[in-house]
Structure formats: structure tokens, C-alpha cells
Amino acid sequence: MFDVHENFVGPSVDVSIETGLYGGLDGGAFLEVGKEYLVFAYRSAITEPWYAGYCDRTAPIQDEQAAHDLRLLRERKDSHD
């Protein structure tokens, strides 16, 4: 279960996100309890709950790429408000 601190698209409430749907072959088991992440998750007919995989841009919030993505997302959100 994730606590959603800031949302750009999708649910703005706490949400469950599944990882490792293919027995870990998708690298899904990369999230650590207690760390903050910028999560890029999706939902489809196959993955009814939200899903995030290792190949997505999901990363610890301290990661340089995640910080860059977060700035861009905030800029985009501000321009649409």
C-alpha cells in the first residue's frame, strides 16, 4: 500500500500497487518499505489493480532522474491549473 503524497494522474488516495507479476522476472520486487518513490503505475484489463514494473520510470525520489521527472510533472500540472 502506498500513501499518495502528490498525484498527477490517477487516484489521489492511498493505493495498492502490485509488482513482480511474472514471478519476479519483470524485476518488480524493487520497492523498499519506508522509502519514498516517484511511481509511474498503470492499470489495464490484465492488471486490475495498479501495477509498476522495474522497466517503468519508477524510482526513489532522491534519484536524479526522478527529481527531474518530478519537476517536469509539477510544471505541467501548474500550467494546467
SULVENPE-V853909 format. One line per field, one symbol per residue. phi: phi as a letter, one per 30 degrees, with the letter a starting at -180 (. if undefined). psi: psi as a letter, one per 30 degrees, with the letter a starting at -180 (. if undefined). A space follows every 50 residues. Layout:
phi = ???
psi = ???
//
This chain:
phi = .cddcabcbjdccebdbcbidciiddiddcccdjccbccccbbbddcedd bbcddddeaeeddeddddddeddddddddcd
psi = kkkjekkekakglkkkkklhfhgffggfhfkkkflkkjkjllkaeeielk kklfflgklkffkeeeeeeeeeeeeeeeff.
//
